[in-house]
Structure formats: structure tokens, C-alpha cells
């Protein structure tokens, strides 16, 4: 099983409705492609984990990186694992905008970081820990 974690910045902030639409399309596509993962959105930035067959994940990432709704796509971490980290989610999601992050179950100071990549480049496994903390606390 291959996984990839990347960050990107929206060219314009996404509304709640636009995020809902993005998730609806992504979940349908990911189910068809046998991709699972997690998406976080904060301050116009995305952090996403994708997992599945390596060639499929890489092809999906290439398609995502060409999407004109965002820019500055940066892969933080990629590797092979024995089992899926998000097996039950075609795309788990958490919008961290306008949240009192400190009141969220499993609060981690990483939630205060912007998802531009600068904060996570020195230690990309921090991104993985952040995503997995949401998995643990969301269900």
C-alpha cells in the first residue's frame, strides 16, 4: 500500500458549499479508484493524505497538481505501508477554519500551523501525525 501526503494553497478561499462539492466529487472518484485518505482545510490551504495502489495515487496526485483551483503543491511524505491508515474513508475531512482548535478532541499544536509546507518540511512525519490524530478522534 502506497501513501502520499501533500499540501497546497487555494487560489481563492473555498466556501463551505465549494468544499462540500469538492468532497462529493472526490469521494465518488476515490471510491472508483480504491483510494482512501484524509483532507484538512485551513486558511485557504489544504493538507491531504492519499493511499492506494502507487500508480493510481501518483496519477491522481498529478491530476490534482494540475487543478487550477490551487497552487504551490508540495509533497511532504510518501512511502509504502503494510495497511491503509484510513481504510474506511474514501475521503475523511475536517475544516479547521473558524474553529476554536484548542477545544477539539485530540487538540495538537500542529493545528495552529498553516498548511503551506514550510512548517512541515523539516519534519514531514508531523503532517502524518496530524492527519492520524483526526482519524482517531473523528471515528
WOBELDA-V506050 format. One record per helix or strand. SS is the DSSP state (@ for helix, = for strand). FROM is the first residue (numbers start at 1). TO is the last residue. If there is no record, write none. Layout:
BEGIN
SS,FROM,TO / SS,FROM,TO
END
This chain:
BEGIN
=,2,10 / @,16,33 / =,36,42 / =,45,52 / @,54,65 / =,70,80 / =,92,95 / @,101,103 / @,109,112 / @,118,121 / @,125,138
END
